[in-house]
Amino acid sequence: MEAAIVIMALLFFAFVALGVYATVKVAKAAKRGVDRTLSQAKRTVEDTTLRAKSYGQGGVAGELAQLRLSLRTSMRATQDALQAAAPEDASLQESLLLFQRLSGHGRELDEDLKRLEREPDRARVAGALGELRERTERITHSAESLRWAARDRVRKFAEDDLSSLSAQIDVEAGALRHWSTVDDTPGSQPAADFSWPEADPVAGAGHEQVWPADGAAQDADGTPGPPAQGQQPPQAITARDPRVATFPWEKTPRPETTN
């Protein structure tokens, strides 16, 4: 009984701990989602404000807003391109590290431009615009180089894969068009009989099978048939009469003379 109580208590604490862990994970995920939503909303508001200032205001304020908008747009586009292609291409990890270093310079420049927007001395701000414009162009040019290199790499891999796939499909289509009118499936044609004919059972044992000579015809029962056209019939061999015995000491009889 005590063991059952202990087991139930352990299960209860395990379920409680699991519930607390799940609650914390859900809360953190919800917090990240809220933070992401707030960041996107804040970024959208800032971009809209900068776009309105760059088009609606002139002079130093409008140029500062245009520099900030150009910097933020280029850096965000490069970040999205690299993060989208990096999971499929390990070679872009180095590019991501370089972009992180470039992002540090971009954030520093964005903070400088933001401070100058609140600077009351417009003459001093106008004097610093040349150097700020050059920094913005260098950072955006580097970001665009990374972005377009990553896009060209992805497009090149897609073209190579498409070319290889097209070649394989052409080969397969050519193989499918080489059909045959003869049914070559197993069992469609009778198997050839390569067994040697057995001796005639009627002839009995001890009779050797005689194969016909070259050019001689043979009937279905094995007996020689008539000779083929253009061939001479076999000549009969005349043997000596066994009843007339001859010996080597016998002389040939001389013919009688009429004298």
Summary of the structure (lengths in Angstrom):
residues: 259
radius of gyration: 53.3
end to end distance: 157.9
largest distance: 178.3
contacts: 508
relative contact order: 0.05
helix: 65%
strand: 1%
